[in-house]
Each structure stands twice: as C-alpha cells, then as structure tokens.
C-alpha cells in the first residue's frame, strides 16, 4: 500500500506540471509553510497553534503607465489552532491583495474535523469567506464611458471546502474556494444606475510535500502546488525542493512553470524552533520584457507549545512538523 502511494506521489510531483501555465490566485513562494491558505482542512491538523505572516512584493519596480496600478502586493495573516477535545481545529486567514486598480480584502474562517487514518490524520474542512473588492483609478478613452467603473466597492460572502492529510513524513492537501460564485457590482462613471459585474470564479489548490532524511542532520523536502481556475480551465503549477540543516536552517529552489525561478532561505529560532523566518526571491524567466525581473517575499511564523492532553501525542520533531 505504501509503495503504491509513493509511486502515486512521484507521478503527482512530476506529471502535474504539464497541466497548465498561468497565474490565477495570489501566489506565494512559501506555499509549503502556508497550508491554511491552501485548504480549510489544514485547520489545527499539526496539533499546535500556528501564526503566520507573509508579505509579497511581486515584480519589484514595475510601474503602471500612469497613476496607481504598478506591481502586485499581497499581505496575509493566518492562524491555525487545534481543538483537541473535539478532534478538530479552527483556522483564520486575513489577506489584502493589490493588483493594479483592484484591491481585494478577504477574511476566511475555517473549521476542520480530524479523522485518524493510519499513522496520520485527515482534516475535512469548511470555510466561510467575506470578500470586499474595490475598483478605481481607471482613465477611460472616452470621458463618461458607462462601461468604465469609478471608485467603488462591493462586499459579498462565499464558501470553501477542503481536505488535508498530515503524516510524519508527508502531507497532501486540497481546497476549493468561491463555491457560490458571488458576483460583485460596481457603479459606472457616467450613470450610477448602471453596473459593471465581476463574478468570483471557483479555484482549486492542491499541494503536497515529502520529507526525506538523508542523514541525522540533513532533510530534503520536495514540494509542489497546483492552482486551477475551474471556470476558465487555466492553471498555475510550481515545484521545488527545500533542504533543512541541523533542524535550524533551510534553503531551497523551485520553478513556477511558465514564469519564474524561485529561491528560499530561512531559519528556525527560539526553543523548540517556535519562531521561523524565511525569505524568498523570484527571478522572471518567461515574458520578462513585460514585467520587472524580481519578486520578493518574507515570512514570519510562530508555533505555540503543543497543548497537553490525556493521550500521549505521536513523537514528532520540528523538521517534520510544518
């Protein structure tokens, strides 16, 4: 059974990059540290309360032709907390994504139920989403064009579902957002009675990783993530590998297919590696003339001590507890 799973995981890592080549959702080079963003099933699955902050500045130095609308910038804060007595967990993701003249703020609250399976646990989660989308800063070619929205915003609710399996050495998770397909309406420049409409499309994210211990001091972790627009059929795929030394330092490299090479550096700090800091650097290698060459991302994470309970928890080490 385990042999078949490893073969399936191998096929997943090396075949899934052929599925597509485009960006839809906000992207993070630290995706392997960002499970709560990927799936509501991640909530509390590691057995520790985790707090995570990410900030990404994509295409540093890229500027719009006029006014606002330059490089995309994304800020994210997430919390994942176990509820041991209920065999479940809670999760929260708060994110602000600036893309040109569009500013999207979202808050996502998740609940996951945990089911022991084999040597790991499966989290099955649901997610409630509040999304506020703002649009502004457009300059129409024809003054008063009713199809061009001016500064306005709309707020809607939506739902998501997902699952996450966490093992000592590997994980596999998936999540789907915007199940309701909420529509956002914006007032137009000439007549406030007219509306421009944007529909929230369903997105799928799938991520996996495996920890291979080469020695007592070196752990190699291949990872991958797929992001799929289920309405448009467009996807983005990234794969990479991270090497952790002495359970304290890590470095890695990856490739976002059809876009950029990525590099990672990080360190664990404090007792039991409770605090983590990471930096990611992206270098654009596809369509570089239309973008600035580099993107930058920083991550700060903190894990609270594992809660005490009446049952003895499985033995874990920081290197396998992401």
Backbone torsions as a table, in degrees:
resi	resn	phi	psi	omega
1	UNK	NA	-48.1	179.8
2	UNK	-65.4	-35.8	178.4
3	UNK	-62.6	-43.4	179.2
4	UNK	-63.6	-38.9	179.4
5	UNK	-64.5	-44.0	-179.1
6	UNK	-62.8	-37.4	176.4
7	UNK	-64.3	-40.9	178.9
8	UNK	-64.8	-40.4	179.6
9	UNK	-65.5	-39.0	177.1
10	UNK	-60.7	-46.2	178.4
11	UNK	-61.9	-39.7	179.7
12	UNK	-61.3	-46.5	-177.1
13	UNK	-61.5	-40.3	-169.6
14	UNK	-104.3	-11.5	178.3
15	UNK	-101.0	-32.1	-175.5
16	UNK	-61.9	-28.0	176.7
17	UNK	-60.1	-16.5	-179.3
18	UNK	-79.9	-5.6	-171.9
19	UNK	-77.9	-26.2	-177.8
20	UNK	178.2	170.0	-167.8
21	UNK	-142.6	38.1	-177.3
22	UNK	-141.2	157.2	-178.5
23	UNK	-96.8	134.7	176.4
24	UNK	-123.9	-60.2	-178.8
25	UNK	-84.6	163.6	171.4
26	UNK	-54.6	137.6	-176.6
27	UNK	-111.2	148.0	178.4
28	UNK	-134.4	129.0	175.8
29	UNK	-70.1	-22.0	175.7
30	UNK	-89.8	35.5	-175.6
31	UNK	-60.4	-30.4	-178.4
32	UNK	-72.7	-9.9	174.6
33	UNK	-105.3	9.1	-167.3
34	UNK	-128.7	45.8	-174.9
35	UNK	-61.7	-33.8	-177.6
36	UNK	-65.3	-30.8	175.8
37	UNK	-71.1	-32.0	-176.1
38	UNK	-76.7	-41.9	-173.3
39	UNK	-149.8	136.1	173.5
40	UNK	-66.8	-18.2	176.7
41	UNK	-66.9	-13.9	179.9
42	UNK	-73.4	-20.4	-171.2
43	UNK	-53.1	113.2	176.5
44	UNK	73.6	6.2	-169.9
45	UNK	-69.5	-24.6	-179.2
46	UNK	-83.1	-8.2	179.8
47	UNK	83.1	3.2	177.7
48	UNK	-129.4	148.5	173.4
49	UNK	-75.4	126.9	-177.0
50	UNK	-123.5	136.5	173.4
51	UNK	-120.2	138.1	-174.3
52	UNK	-141.9	135.3	176.4
53	UNK	-125.6	131.3	177.9
54	UNK	-130.7	140.8	173.3
55	UNK	-136.4	127.5	-178.0
56	UNK	-123.3	129.7	175.0
57	UNK	-115.6	102.6	-174.8
58	UNK	-90.4	139.3	178.4
59	UNK	54.3	59.8	-177.7
60	UNK	-52.0	128.9	178.6
61	UNK	91.5	-9.0	178.8
62	UNK	-70.2	132.0	-178.8
63	UNK	-125.4	147.0	174.9
64	UNK	-72.1	167.8	-179.3
65	UNK	-64.7	-32.0	177.8
66	UNK	-160.3	157.0	177.9
67	UNK	53.0	-146.4	179.3
68	UNK	-75.4	172.1	175.5
69	UNK	114.5	32.0	179.8
70	UNK	-91.7	-134.0	-173.0
71	UNK	-66.5	138.7	175.3
72	UNK	-64.2	142.3	177.8
73	UNK	-136.5	133.8	-176.6
74	UNK	-132.7	131.3	175.2
75	UNK	-121.4	136.6	-176.8
76	UNK	-139.5	139.1	172.1
77	UNK	-128.5	131.3	-179.5
78	UNK	-135.5	152.1	175.4
79	UNK	-134.6	135.1	173.4
80	UNK	-129.2	123.8	-174.8
81	UNK	-135.5	131.3	178.5
82	UNK	-80.0	152.5	170.9
83	UNK	-120.4	82.4	-169.5
84	UNK	-57.5	-39.3	-178.2
85	UNK	-65.6	-21.8	-178.9
86	UNK	-107.0	2.9	-175.3
87	UNK	50.6	50.9	-175.4
88	UNK	-154.1	-174.3	179.7
89	UNK	-158.0	161.1	176.3
90	UNK	-117.0	147.7	177.8
91	UNK	-139.4	151.1	178.4
92	UNK	-140.5	134.4	174.1
93	UNK	-130.3	124.7	174.4
94	UNK	-119.3	126.9	-172.8
95	UNK	-142.3	143.8	172.6
96	UNK	-127.1	125.3	-174.8
97	UNK	-124.3	116.2	178.7
98	UNK	-104.2	117.6	179.1
99	UNK	-130.1	100.7	-178.6
100	UNK	60.1	-124.9	-178.3
101	UNK	-88.6	6.9	-178.5
102	UNK	-111.3	132.3	178.5
103	UNK	-124.4	119.1	-177.2
104	UNK	-116.2	120.9	173.9
105	UNK	-110.7	132.5	179.7
106	UNK	-138.3	147.2	173.5
107	UNK	-129.5	126.8	-174.7
108	UNK	-125.8	121.5	178.2
109	UNK	-109.9	127.3	-173.4
110	UNK	-122.9	150.1	171.1
111	UNK	-131.7	133.5	-179.6
112	UNK	-130.1	137.6	173.3
113	UNK	-99.4	134.5	-174.6
114	UNK	-103.1	133.0	-179.7
115	UNK	-123.3	117.4	176.5
116	UNK	-64.7	127.2	176.8
117	UNK	-137.5	116.4	-178.1
118	UNK	60.7	-133.1	-179.6
119	UNK	-90.4	8.2	-179.0
120	UNK	-133.2	-165.5	-179.7
121	UNK	-135.0	142.0	176.5
122	UNK	-105.9	125.5	175.4
123	UNK	-103.7	125.8	176.5
124	UNK	-112.9	118.4	-168.7
125	UNK	-127.0	157.3	172.4
126	UNK	-125.1	157.8	-171.7
127	UNK	-143.2	130.1	170.6
128	UNK	-101.7	135.4	-173.9
129	UNK	-124.1	135.5	169.0
130	UNK	-114.0	122.6	-175.9
131	UNK	-126.2	127.7	174.5
132	UNK	-117.0	118.4	-178.5
133	UNK	-111.8	127.0	179.4
134	UNK	-117.7	140.8	178.2
135	UNK	-132.2	140.2	179.5
136	UNK	-178.4	173.4	177.8
137	UNK	84.4	12.8	178.9
138	UNK	-81.8	149.2	173.3
139	UNK	-121.6	102.3	-178.9
140	UNK	-69.8	147.0	174.3
141	UNK	-64.2	-36.9	177.7
142	UNK	-110.5	115.7	-179.0
143	UNK	-58.2	131.4	179.2
144	UNK	86.0	8.7	179.0
145	UNK	-58.3	118.4	-175.2
146	UNK	-69.2	-12.0	-179.1
147	UNK	-86.9	-6.1	-176.5
148	UNK	-101.5	117.8	179.3
149	UNK	-75.3	148.0	172.3
150	UNK	-105.6	-167.3	-173.6
151	UNK	-59.0	108.5	179.2
152	UNK	-157.5	167.1	-178.5
153	UNK	-147.9	162.4	176.7
154	UNK	-144.7	148.1	-176.7
155	UNK	-126.7	131.1	-178.4
156	UNK	-139.6	164.9	176.9
157	UNK	-111.0	150.2	178.9
158	UNK	-151.3	177.9	-175.9
159	UNK	-130.2	157.1	174.6
160	UNK	-144.5	158.4	176.6
161	UNK	-137.8	162.0	178.0
162	UNK	-176.3	171.6	178.1
163	UNK	-141.5	150.7	-179.4
164	UNK	-146.6	125.5	175.1
165	UNK	-108.1	124.9	-177.3
166	UNK	-116.6	119.5	177.8
167	UNK	-116.0	167.0	177.3
168	UNK	-56.0	-37.6	-171.9
169	UNK	-113.8	-12.8	-177.4
170	UNK	-149.9	164.5	176.0
171	UNK	-143.9	155.9	175.6
172	UNK	-148.3	123.2	-177.3
173	UNK	-141.1	155.7	179.2
174	UNK	-150.5	150.0	177.7
175	UNK	-150.3	150.0	177.1
176	UNK	-124.7	130.5	-179.5
177	UNK	-112.2	167.9	174.8
178	UNK	57.3	46.0	-178.8
179	UNK	-63.8	-31.5	-177.7
180	UNK	-82.3	-14.7	-178.7
181	UNK	60.1	48.5	-177.9
182	UNK	-57.7	144.3	178.3
183	UNK	-108.3	139.5	-178.0
184	UNK	-113.1	128.9	-176.1
185	UNK	-111.8	140.4	-177.6
186	UNK	-131.5	137.5	178.9
187	UNK	-67.9	146.2	179.8
188	UNK	-93.6	163.2	-173.1
189	UNK	-64.5	-43.4	-172.1
190	UNK	-86.3	-45.0	-176.0
191	UNK	-129.6	116.8	-178.1
192	UNK	-66.0	-16.9	178.4
193	UNK	-75.4	-19.8	177.6
194	UNK	-85.5	154.9	-177.0
195	UNK	-134.3	142.1	165.6
196	UNK	-100.0	138.2	-172.7
197	UNK	-120.7	132.9	173.5
198	UNK	-121.0	130.1	-179.9
199	UNK	-102.5	128.7	176.2
200	UNK	-71.1	118.4	-176.4
201	UNK	-90.6	150.3	179.3
202	UNK	-71.0	135.7	178.8
203	UNK	-127.8	140.1	175.9
204	UNK	-111.6	135.7	172.1
205	UNK	-125.4	132.8	177.3
206	UNK	-130.5	131.2	-179.2
207	UNK	-139.6	149.0	179.6
208	UNK	-147.8	155.5	177.0
209	UNK	-157.1	154.3	-179.1
210	UNK	-140.6	131.4	179.6
211	UNK	-98.6	115.3	178.7
212	UNK	-109.8	117.8	-178.8
213	UNK	-86.0	107.2	179.2
214	UNK	-78.5	-31.7	176.5
215	UNK	-157.1	-177.4	179.1
216	UNK	-67.3	-14.1	-176.9
217	UNK	-116.5	-7.1	-174.2
218	UNK	-130.6	126.1	176.3
219	UNK	-124.8	128.9	178.9
220	UNK	-106.8	129.9	-175.2
221	UNK	-126.3	99.1	170.4
222	UNK	-75.3	141.3	-179.2
223	UNK	-139.1	159.7	175.7
224	UNK	-155.3	157.2	176.0
225	UNK	-146.6	139.3	174.4
226	UNK	-118.8	132.8	173.4
227	UNK	-121.8	122.5	-173.1
228	UNK	-125.5	128.0	170.4
229	UNK	-82.9	108.5	-173.8
230	UNK	-73.6	-19.0	177.8
231	UNK	-84.5	-46.8	-176.2
232	UNK	-89.8	-14.6	-178.5
233	UNK	71.8	24.8	-179.7
234	UNK	-106.1	141.0	-175.3
235	UNK	-137.4	162.0	175.3
236	UNK	-131.0	136.5	-176.7
237	UNK	-130.4	138.3	176.3
238	UNK	-136.5	142.0	177.0
239	UNK	-140.9	147.7	-179.0
240	UNK	-165.9	-176.3	178.6
241	UNK	-142.2	141.8	179.4
242	UNK	-124.7	138.9	178.9
243	UNK	-116.9	125.9	-179.8
244	UNK	-108.5	130.7	-177.5
245	UNK	-111.7	128.2	174.5
246	UNK	53.8	27.8	179.7
247	UNK	57.1	22.3	-176.3
248	UNK	-128.5	-38.3	-173.5
249	UNK	-124.2	146.3	175.2
250	UNK	-139.3	153.7	174.3
251	UNK	-146.8	151.9	-177.5
252	UNK	-162.3	172.8	178.7
253	UNK	-146.3	155.5	179.7
254	UNK	-159.1	177.4	179.4
255	UNK	-139.0	125.1	173.1
256	UNK	-94.0	107.7	-168.4
257	UNK	-59.2	129.1	-179.8
258	UNK	79.4	12.1	-179.3
259	UNK	-145.2	-68.2	-166.3
260	UNK	-150.1	156.9	166.4
261	UNK	-89.7	147.7	-179.7
262	UNK	-128.2	151.5	175.0
263	UNK	-134.6	145.3	-177.5
264	UNK	-128.9	141.5	170.6
265	UNK	-138.5	141.6	-179.8
266	UNK	-163.1	169.9	-178.2
267	UNK	-148.9	143.9	171.3
268	UNK	-97.6	140.6	-177.4
269	UNK	-132.7	169.3	177.5
270	UNK	68.4	176.0	-178.8
271	UNK	-64.7	138.1	-179.5
272	UNK	58.5	25.1	178.5
273	UNK	55.5	39.0	-175.6
274	UNK	-65.9	-32.5	-176.9
275	UNK	-107.4	135.0	178.2
276	UNK	-130.7	143.4	177.2
277	UNK	-132.9	133.0	-179.4
278	UNK	-137.3	151.9	175.9
279	UNK	-132.0	136.7	178.5
280	UNK	-125.6	141.5	-179.3
281	UNK	-126.8	127.7	177.1
282	UNK	-112.4	141.0	175.1
283	UNK	-124.5	119.2	-176.6
284	UNK	-69.5	128.3	-179.9
285	UNK	-121.9	-9.7	179.3
286	UNK	-122.7	131.5	-177.8
287	UNK	56.2	39.7	-175.6
288	UNK	-63.2	-27.1	-177.7
289	UNK	-67.2	-23.6	-177.8
290	UNK	-93.4	1.5	-175.5
291	UNK	-140.5	167.5	167.5
292	UNK	-79.9	152.5	-169.4
293	UNK	-72.7	-25.2	-171.6
294	UNK	-122.8	149.5	171.0
295	UNK	-128.5	151.5	-175.3
296	UNK	-134.6	144.8	-176.7
297	UNK	-147.7	136.8	176.4
298	UNK	-122.9	148.0	-179.5
299	UNK	-134.2	138.2	174.2
300	UNK	-132.3	123.2	-178.4
301	UNK	-127.5	153.1	177.4
302	UNK	-143.9	134.5	178.3
303	UNK	-116.8	126.5	174.6
304	UNK	-75.0	157.1	177.9
305	UNK	-58.6	148.6	179.7
306	UNK	-62.5	134.3	-178.5
307	UNK	-68.2	145.0	178.8
308	UNK	-83.3	141.2	176.0
309	UNK	-145.1	179.1	-174.0
310	UNK	-77.1	-20.2	179.1
311	UNK	-100.9	143.4	-178.9
312	UNK	-72.9	123.9	-178.4
313	UNK	-73.6	160.5	175.9
314	UNK	-65.4	150.1	179.7
315	UNK	-72.1	126.7	-179.7
316	UNK	-132.4	156.9	171.5
317	UNK	-121.1	154.9	-178.1
318	UNK	-56.1	-30.5	-176.1
319	UNK	-66.1	-25.4	-177.7
320	UNK	-106.4	3.7	-174.7
321	UNK	-115.4	85.6	-175.4
322	UNK	-94.3	NA	NA
